Amino acid sequence: MSDSGVYRSGYAALIGRPNVGKSTLMNRMLGEKLSIVTEKPQTTRNRILGIKTTERFQALFLDTPGIHTVKHRLNEIMLKAALSALEDADLILFLVEPVLEVNEEDQWICHKLEKVKTPVILIINKIDTIRPENLLPLIREYGSLLTFKEVIPVSALTGEGVPDLEVLIPSFLPEGPRYYPEENLTDLSERFMISEMIREKIIQQTQKEIPYAAAVVVEAVRKREGADLVDVEAVIYIEKESQKGILIGKHGKRLKEIGVMVRPEIEGLLNSRVYLKLWVKVRKGWRDHSGMLKEMGFDISLHN
């Protein structure tokens, strides 16, 4: 509790283009890995809630999909998930990269932000990749597009500047209760978190279209009777037979590698030894099929 006795709580939405570091920053502020992180854009597909609770405040971070060009119904759902977070948020954290000039995508986001009354903090991420003398002109250029409450340069990867941001956030949150118990890090289900862990390894182990054509559905998480063991069964859906062969690999090698890589993370989540079964199935055109998207856990109400 603060000196004034006021407790603050509210939503802080992280928005920006794909691959600007939203998930890395949220994980850094939470002190734990919640959102999956890869070098490939459009890794985050759903809106992820991360909860940071202290004696003075509870910040509910919304890690959103990167704002990008719509190609499939899935992309439209991802875009609307990101934009709808603007309506729910008490504070918007707009992440950008330290490029030499503002690109069209960020200009479009600034135009969208002009229409909301929510305070916006501009976060220039990856400052470890830019010369200091180039930072001020970039801040001025963004300032000509939108009035920001604060501008904070950070490196989500190294942690530089993040404490300055963390000090600011509570002051923008309204007075309110703790919405979640102190020990809660998220509201995500175990099955969703397991599916994301598996998908992260698929993205890391495959190239070209496969990371974007793959979806994971966890069909079972069962405690085995009389043993310290949990059976986890998951299906990886892709769009083409050719992708299936690549994902499985020769004699099942790649699929086995994915299982070996992800199993320790699932065991850490479930606090138990895990027997993991993975299958690969073809669902042609699933990214454009509302029924399949719903079956795979996407909120199709975000698609008109």
WORAPE-V907138 format. One record per residue. N is the residue number from 0. PHI is phi in radians with two decimals (* if undefined). BURIAL is # if it has 24 or more other C-alpha atoms within 12 Angstrom, else .. Layout:
{{N	PHI	BURIAL} {N	PHI	BURIAL}}
This chain:
{{0	*	.} {1	-1.30	.} {2	-1.04	.} {3	-1.40	.} {4	1.42	.} {5	-1.65	.} {6	-1.77	#} {7	-2.05	#} {8	-2.70	#} {9	3.00	#} {10	-1.72	#} {11	-2.14	#} {12	-1.63	#} {13	-1.67	#} {14	-2.24	#} {15	2.74	#} {16	-1.17	#} {17	-1.05	#} {18	1.20	#} {19	-1.59	#} {20	1.86	#} {21	-1.08	#} {22	-1.15	#} {23	-1.09	#} {24	-1.16	#} {25	-1.09	#} {26	-1.02	#} {27	-1.10	#} {28	-1.24	#} {29	-1.34	#} {30	1.40	.} {31	-2.56	.} {32	-1.45	#} {33	-1.98	#} {34	-1.42	#} {35	-1.23	#} {36	-2.34	#} {37	-2.44	#} {38	-1.40	.} {39	-1.53	#} {40	-1.19	#} {41	1.10	#} {42	-1.19	#} {43	-1.39	#} {44	-1.91	#} {45	-2.01	#} {46	-1.39	#} {47	-1.87	#} {48	-1.66	#} {49	-2.08	#} {50	-1.97	#} {51	-2.02	#} {52	-2.03	#} {53	-2.28	#} {54	-1.22	.} {55	-1.84	#} {56	-2.76	#} {57	-2.25	#} {58	-1.70	#} {59	-1.84	#} {60	-1.44	#} {61	-1.92	#} {62	-1.48	#} {63	-1.90	#} {64	-1.05	#} {65	-1.11	#} {66	-1.36	#} {67	-2.60	#} {68	-1.18	.} {69	-1.45	.} {70	-2.07	.} {71	-2.33	.} {72	-1.01	#} {73	-1.01	#} {74	-1.09	#} {75	-1.14	#} {76	-1.08	#} {77	-1.08	#} {78	-1.10	#} {79	-1.21	#} {80	-1.10	#} {81	-1.20	#} {82	-1.23	#} {83	-1.18	#} {84	-1.11	#} {85	-1.10	#} {86	-1.31	.} {87	-1.54	.} {88	-1.49	#} {89	-1.62	#} {90	-2.61	#} {91	-1.97	#} {92	-1.84	#} {93	-1.66	#} {94	-1.64	#} {95	-2.37	#} {96	-1.73	#} {97	-1.44	#} {98	-1.41	#} {99	-1.26	.} {100	-2.56	.} {101	-1.20	#} {102	-1.50	.} {103	-1.11	.} {104	-1.10	.} {105	-1.21	#} {106	-1.09	#} {107	-1.12	.} {108	-1.11	#} {109	-1.03	#} {110	-1.08	.} {111	-1.12	#} {112	-1.21	#} {113	-1.05	.} {114	-1.54	.} {115	-1.87	.} {116	-1.61	.} {117	-1.18	#} {118	-1.09	#} {119	-2.15	#} {120	-1.84	#} {121	-1.49	#} {122	-2.00	#} {123	-1.61	#} {124	-1.56	#} {125	1.12	#} {126	-1.22	#} {127	-1.26	.} {128	-1.91	.} {129	-2.21	.} {130	-1.27	.} {131	-0.95	.} {132	-1.22	.} {133	-1.58	.} {134	-1.30	#} {135	-1.09	.} {136	-1.04	.} {137	-1.18	#} {138	-1.08	#} {139	-1.10	.} {140	-1.15	#} {141	-1.14	#} {142	-1.12	.} {143	-1.33	.} {144	-1.65	.} {145	-2.77	#} {146	-1.53	#} {147	-1.79	#} {148	-1.17	.} {149	-2.62	#} {150	-2.19	#} {151	-2.17	#} {152	-1.40	#} {153	-2.48	#} {154	-2.19	#} {155	-1.09	#} {156	-1.25	#} {157	-1.66	.} {158	1.66	#} {159	-1.05	.} {160	1.44	#} {161	-1.12	#} {162	-1.00	.} {163	-1.09	.} {164	-1.18	#} {165	-1.12	#} {166	-1.19	.} {167	-1.31	#} {168	-0.93	#} {169	-1.01	#} {170	-1.18	#} {171	-1.68	#} {172	-1.59	#} {173	-1.31	#} {174	-1.10	#} {175	-3.13	.} {176	-1.50	.} {177	-1.36	#} {178	-1.40	#} {179	-2.27	.} {180	-1.00	.} {181	-0.99	.} {182	-1.40	.} {183	-1.32	.} {184	-1.74	#} {185	-2.81	#} {186	-1.88	.} {187	-1.27	.} {188	-1.35	.} {189	-1.02	#} {190	-1.10	#} {191	-1.11	#} {192	-1.12	#} {193	-1.13	#} {194	-1.07	#} {195	-1.22	#} {196	-1.05	#} {197	-1.15	#} {198	-1.11	#} {199	-1.03	#} {200	-1.22	#} {201	-1.08	#} {202	-1.06	#} {203	-1.23	#} {204	-1.74	#} {205	-2.24	#} {206	-2.26	.} {207	0.97	.} {208	-1.49	.} {209	-1.07	#} {210	-1.00	#} {211	-1.58	#} {212	-1.68	#} {213	-1.81	#} {214	-2.36	#} {215	-2.11	#} {216	-2.12	#} {217	-1.48	#} {218	-1.62	#} {219	-2.72	.} {220	-2.35	#} {221	-2.19	#} {222	-1.31	.} {223	-1.39	.} {224	-1.11	.} {225	1.26	.} {226	-2.61	.} {227	-1.45	.} {228	-2.67	.} {229	-2.04	#} {230	-1.53	#} {231	-2.07	#} {232	-2.11	#} {233	-2.44	#} {234	-1.95	#} {235	-1.76	#} {236	-1.70	#} {237	-2.28	#} {238	-1.76	#} {239	-2.37	.} {240	-1.07	.} {241	-1.10	.} {242	-1.18	#} {243	-1.05	#} {244	-1.10	.} {245	-1.15	#} {246	-1.17	#} {247	-1.25	#} {248	1.42	.} {249	-1.12	.} {250	0.98	.} {251	1.35	.} {252	-1.11	.} {253	-1.18	#} {254	-1.10	#} {255	-1.12	#} {256	-1.08	#} {257	-1.06	#} {258	-1.09	#} {259	-1.11	.} {260	-1.20	.} {261	-1.55	#} {262	-0.99	#} {263	-1.04	.} {264	-1.19	#} {265	-1.15	#} {266	-1.10	#} {267	-1.14	.} {268	-1.16	.} {269	-1.56	#} {270	0.97	.} {271	-2.81	.} {272	-1.14	.} {273	-2.24	#} {274	-1.86	#} {275	-1.83	#} {276	-2.01	#} {277	-2.11	#} {278	-2.13	#} {279	-2.08	#} {280	-2.26	#} {281	-1.66	#} {282	-2.22	#} {283	-1.08	.} {284	1.19	.} {285	-1.09	#} {286	-1.20	#} {287	-2.02	#} {288	-1.99	.} {289	-1.01	#} {290	-1.09	.} {291	-1.18	#} {292	-1.06	#} {293	-1.12	.} {294	-1.06	.} {295	-1.51	#} {296	1.69	#} {297	-1.46	#} {298	-1.45	#} {299	-1.30	#} {300	-1.15	.} {301	-1.44	#} {302	-1.99	#} {303	-1.56	.}}
